Amino acid sequence: MAKEEIFEMIIDNDMAGTRLDLVLSLSLPETSRSYLQKLISRGNVRVNGERCDSKKYKVQADDEIKVVVPEPEQMKIEAEDIPLDIVYEDDDVLVVNKPKGMVVHPAPGNRNGTLVNAIMYHCGDSLSSINGVVRPGIVHRIDKDTSGLLMIAKNDVAHRSLAAQLAVHSITRGYKAIVYNAFKEEEGTVDEPLGRSRKNRMRQSVGGINARDAITHYKVLEKIGKFTLVECRLETGRTHQIRVHMTYINHPLLGDELYGPTKNPFGIEGQMLHAYLLGFIHPVTGEYMEFRSELPPDFEKTLTKLRNIA
């Protein structure tokens, strides 16, 4: 965040009774819960127009929440020796398999332990500078609780090429997700524009503010009782696109407390979503390259559990 930002939301029935700090943590997952608690204690959070400095306050349905996130001090990003699951690397491009729970780039309250800290240590000065000091090499991103493949640009030439491919939707991006409910059809497409929600400015919604075209293709891979394993292919790459589109067609992701049920029957933290497929044209050689990633252990464990009770 380069300047002060204001986020607003209205509490719905599903969130009612939840602690204020947890509500904010779910709505702003890239910002640490401890930092959000500091904002609450400093008076940066208002409930129904009144300052609320209790992190334990339990929100009520129709509460109007306003959060002011101040302009951050200029962040000095430190390289950190964090293990990386490197799928491919050459002088121009790095492809990594990001674990669930890792933030892609530093944000207020999350200056350390991010993917950027790790790639800075691994790559040294060999990263593109186009996205500034906070996001060196970062061409695209996936959510904190989404695992899987990301491409990193190691120089500005590579960054421009990969960014241009993203802009014309020519990059192959495939995800696997566990969603609620059975599908009547085996495959389909959700073509609905996404923008910031008018009711909850921390969320995205179909037809929201400044909505932009968003297209997700889905295919049923396995029916598992009340749940379904699906593959989603992104034609566009909007914030939370798969999570919002799947919820829109009544198939929210298991574990997604922001867009799906706030409580799930398996105690899962974070959505069951894995970026398993990534393909692009190499920015220098012009060769098409495609990479795949196996489902992580927690994803496989959840699938096994669901199959056993189906």
Secondary structure, DSSP 8 states (H G I E B T S, - for coil): --S-EEEEEE--TTTTT-BHHHHHHHHSTTS-HHHHHHHHHTT-EEETTEE---TT-B--TT-EEEEEE----------------EEEE-SSEEEEEE-TT--SS-BTTB-SSSHHHHHHHHHTT-S--TTTTTSTTBS----TT-EEEEEEESSHHHHHHHHHHHHTT-SEEEEEEEEES--SSSEEEEE--EEE-SSBTTSEEET-EEEE--EEEEEEEEEETTEEEEEEEESS--TTHHHHHHHHTT--BTT-TTTS-SS-TT---S--EEEEEEEEE-TTT--EEEEE----HHHHHHHHHHHHH-
